[in-house]
Amino acid sequence: MPDEGKTSIGMVAGEPSGDLLAATVVEALRERAPQLALAGIGGPRMQAQGFDAWYPMHKLAVNGYADVLMHLPELLNIRRTLRERWLAERPAAFVGVDAPDFNFGLEHALREGGIPTVHFIGPSLWAWRGERINKIRQAVSHMLVVFPFEEQIYRDAGVPVTYVGHPLARLVDRVPDRAAARARHGMAADARVLALMPGSRAGEVRHLAPRFLAAAKLLQARDPGLQLWAPMANAEREREFLAHAAAVGGLANLHTVIGGTHDILAACNAVLVASGTATLEAALFKRPMVISYVLPRLSWWIMRRQAYLPWVGLPNVLCRDTVVPELLQDEATPRALADAAWKALTDEAAIRRLEERFTALHDDLVRDTPALASQAILEVAGHG
């Protein structure tokens, strides 16, 4: 073990997906080095594994350039406070979990101060803003990537890298148990269930929930028995979502649950989902989906100018094909969303083909991620 001055690891995870991805790694770190203190910014899953959260995770969950600018003073203050504290306390290493715009600046300062840094889940350099590799080379001592094709990108750039698989692939059963999930929530075995997943950030819910709910209303005109289930990141997102539902009006069989995303994905027939990690979760559950995203105009214009690929949704990116529809920005009308979701709910031949494609994808992503990631982190921290 290292000396007494190096008995902690700092971590920052900025949103529910990061909390989910990091929790298993926190658990593995504590099993391998139980005397190690883990602290910084993390969510309830990380805290359940003994992580000490200094700030609420939602402070970092901003959406698009406009939201970032609105919250920039607070974000900069949090990052400055963390930087000063860790430079004084000298943790054995720092681990940034996703949240690249926040974490890379922090990692750069800590690494310059002599603290080794690990970044867990490389940003989508292959999709947009590839020039970030130069910042990464300066900021990150070791990169952990979750998709196999990413490893070569970092090796070519001279960044130490380990492919650890995707932690979600180990958490989701290869054949999800729909009947058991439905029984837990009192859903009929033969019910037609659509999951509504407009995102975990306030901006995502603000932009997508009204469209998803209006699409759901159109779908219930076709099938009055259609059940709508919406897993929410927290009580605040649930209140916002239900306010949008009230504004749309006329919805039946609408249910919200706080957390429980995996249960709802296991139980549902199809998903209306915001682009992001949730799309990969839906693919691992072998569920047909319609991917959507809407940003403020300026943010959308900037992102589209910097994009490299024809897709934004992870299932399409990983399959290198348009296996599920993407309705983005102005294309994300309630009518278009409803038409695409109806096909996802009812086209049995397409559903079977998609299940086969997603099963192959699942197999590609399964590794012992907690073991591989924790080992790499401990080696960087001098505990290997």
C-alpha positions, 0 to 999 in steps of 0.5 A: 500500500502507498504511504499515509498521504495517499489513501483516497481516490477522488471521483466525479459523476455528473448524472444518473447514467454516470452514477449507474456506470460508476457504482459497480466500479466503486463496489469493486474498488472497495472490495479490492482496497477496503481502506481506500476512501472514495469521495467527490460527486456521485449519486445514490447508487455510488453512495450505496456502495460507501461513496462520500458525495460532497455535492448533489449530483444534479448540480452537473446535469445541464443540457446543451450550451444554453443551460451550461451558460446559465449555470456556468458560475456555479459549475466553475465554483464547484470545479474550483473548490474541488480542485483546491481541495484535492490539490491540498489533500493529495488523493492517490488518483482522480477518476472522472466519470463521463461529464467530459466538459466538467471533468477534463478541466479538473483532470488537467489541473490535478494532473499538472499538480502531480495527481494521476487521472483516469477518465472512465468512458471516453467521450464520443470523439468518433461522433463529434469534436474529435479535436478533444483528443489533444485536451485528453492527452494533456489531462488524462493519465489513463482512459477507460473505454466501453466500446471495443473500437475506441481502444485504437483511437486512443492508442493512435493518439498516444493516450494509455487506454484499457477497453473494459467493456460496458458495465450495463452489459453485465447488469442486464440479463441476456434474455430479460424476464418481461413477465416477472417485471410486469408482475412486479408492477401489476401490469397484465401479461398481454398489455401493450406497454410503451415506455416514455423516457425523455431524459434525466436532465431538466432541459431534456424533460422540458424539450422532449416530454411535451412531444412524447406525451402528445405522441402518446395521446395520438397512440392511445387514439389508435389503442385506448388500452395502451399503457404508458410508463415513465421511469423518472430520475428523481422527484423533481423530474417527475413533477416536471413530467406530470406538469407537462402531462397535465398540459397535454391532457386526455392521457389514460393509463399513465404511470410514473416511477422514480428509478426503476428504469430497468424494470420498465424496460424489461416490462415494456413493448417499445420505448420513446427515448432521449438519445443517450445512455438510455438508448443503449439500455433499451438495446440491451433489453432488446426493446424496439425504440424511437430515439429523439432529441431536441436542443435549443437552436444555437446548441443544435446548430453547433452540434450538427456542424461538428458531427461526423456520423449519420447517427446520434443514437448508440444502437445505430452507432454500434450497429453501424446501421439505422436499426432504429429510427432517430427523430431529432429537432424539428423532425420530432413532431408528435405525429412522426413520433407516434407513427414510428412508435406504432411500428415499434409496437406492432411490426412483429417481423421487425421486432424479431430482427431487432432482438437478434441484432441487439443480442449480438451487440450485447454479447460484444459488450460483455466483459468483467467491467468492474474488475478491469476498471478497478484494476486499472484505477488502482494501478494508476493510483499506485495500488496495483 
